[in-house]
Amino acid sequence: MLQGPLLWVALVSAVSVLVYYLTLLNAGLARIKYRIPAPSHDGPEAYVRRVRAHVNTAEHLVMFLPSMWMFALLVSPAWAAILGSIWPVGRLLYMVGYSKSAALRRPGLYITMPTIYIFILGSIVGAIRHLAQA
């Protein structure tokens, strides 16, 4: 059973998946708005930006979630939850910004990328530390 800070990591994970779903919803609503038949992804730039926000979030989620959990288990669950809570907020900003213009995606991207780097590098260091103590 998960206890303490790991529960917060689980909550951040769930919120992050919900944010991913919101990017899916945003892209789907754009498909309806611009009358883009499935499976096409060709359409006006405003439609393509929403789809890219969704796909880019999927690409980042696949790095974010496992690296956050590895960091939680190998380094600190409390810090994983604290740092991890930045990611869904940044991805919402990314989606909203990218929906308006390609340039406006940058603030959300710059907010979310450091958490992934910290989690991956921290997990490597944490694993090496644990291996050295074994």
C-alpha positions in Angstrom: 0.0 0.0 0.0 1.3 3.5 -0.9 1.8 5.7 2.1 3.0 9.3 2.8 4.7 11.2 0.0 4.2 8.3 -2.5 0.5 9.1 -2.3 1.3 12.6 -3.5 3.4 11.2 -6.4 0.3 9.1 -7.3 -1.9 12.2 -7.2 0.6 14.1 -9.4 0.6 11.2 -11.8 -3.2 11.2 -12.0 -3.4 14.9 -12.5 -0.7 14.7 -15.3 -2.8 12.0 -17.1 -5.8 14.2 -16.8 -3.9 17.1 -18.3 -2.9 14.8 -21.2 -6.6 14.0 -21.7 -7.4 17.7 -21.8 -4.9 18.1 -24.7 -6.7 15.2 -26.4 -10.0 16.9 -25.9 -8.6 20.2 -27.2 -7.4 18.4 -30.4 -10.7 16.6 -30.8 -12.7 19.8 -30.4 -10.5 21.4 -33.0 -11.2 18.5 -35.4 -14.9 19.2 -35.0 -14.4 23.0 -35.3 -12.4 22.8 -38.5 -14.3 19.8 -39.9 -11.2 17.6 -40.3 -12.3 14.0 -41.0 -10.5 11.2 -39.3 -7.8 10.0 -39.7 -6.4 13.1 -41.4 -4.2 15.6 -39.5 -4.0 18.0 -42.4 -5.8 21.2 -41.9 -5.5 24.9 -40.9 -2.5 25.9 -38.8 -4.7 26.5 -35.8 -5.9 22.9 -36.0 -2.4 21.5 -36.5 -1.1 23.4 -33.4 -3.7 21.8 -31.2 -2.9 18.4 -32.5 0.9 19.0 -32.0 0.2 20.1 -28.4 -1.5 16.8 -27.8 1.1 14.7 -29.5 4.0 16.6 -27.9 2.4 16.1 -24.5 2.1 12.4 -25.1 5.8 12.3 -26.1 6.8 14.1 -22.9 4.4 12.1 -20.6 6.1 8.9 -21.6 9.4 10.4 -20.2 7.9 12.3 -17.3 5.8 9.6 -15.5 8.4 6.8 -15.3 11.3 9.2 -14.5 9.2 10.8 -11.7 8.5 7.4 -10.2 12.1 6.3 -10.4 13.1 9.5 -8.8 10.5 9.0 -6.0 11.8 5.5 -5.3 15.6 6.2 -5.7 15.9 9.7 -4.4 12.9 11.3 -2.6 9.2 10.8 -3.0 8.5 14.2 -1.4 10.8 16.0 -3.9 9.3 13.9 -6.7 5.8 15.1 -5.8 6.9 18.7 -5.4 8.9 19.0 -8.6 6.4 16.8 -10.4 3.5 19.1 -9.6 5.2 21.7 -11.9 4.8 19.5 -15.0 0.9 19.4 -15.4 0.8 23.2 -14.8 3.4 23.8 -17.4 1.7 21.4 -19.9 -1.5 23.3 -19.5 0.3 26.5 -20.3 1.9 24.8 -23.2 -1.5 23.7 -24.6 -3.1 27.0 -24.2 -0.1 28.9 -25.6 0.4 26.6 -28.5 -3.3 26.8 -29.4 -2.8 30.5 -29.9 0.6 30.5 -31.7 3.7 28.3 -32.0 5.8 30.9 -30.2 3.6 30.9 -27.2 4.3 27.2 -26.5 7.8 28.1 -25.2 7.0 29.2 -21.7 5.1 25.9 -20.9 7.9 23.9 -22.5 10.6 25.7 -20.5 8.7 25.1 -17.3 8.3 21.3 -17.9 11.6 20.2 -19.4 13.8 20.9 -16.3 11.6 18.5 -14.2 12.2 15.7 -16.7 15.9 16.4 -16.8 16.1 16.5 -13.0 14.1 13.2 -12.6 16.2 11.3 -15.2 19.6 12.5 -14.0 18.6 12.2 -10.3 17.4 8.7 -10.9 20.7 7.7 -12.5 22.6 9.2 -9.6 20.2 7.6 -7.1 20.6 4.2 -8.7 24.4 4.4 -8.7 24.3 5.5 -5.1 22.1 2.5 -4.2 24.3 0.1 -6.2 27.4 1.4 -4.4 25.8 0.8 -1.0 24.7 -2.8 -2.0 
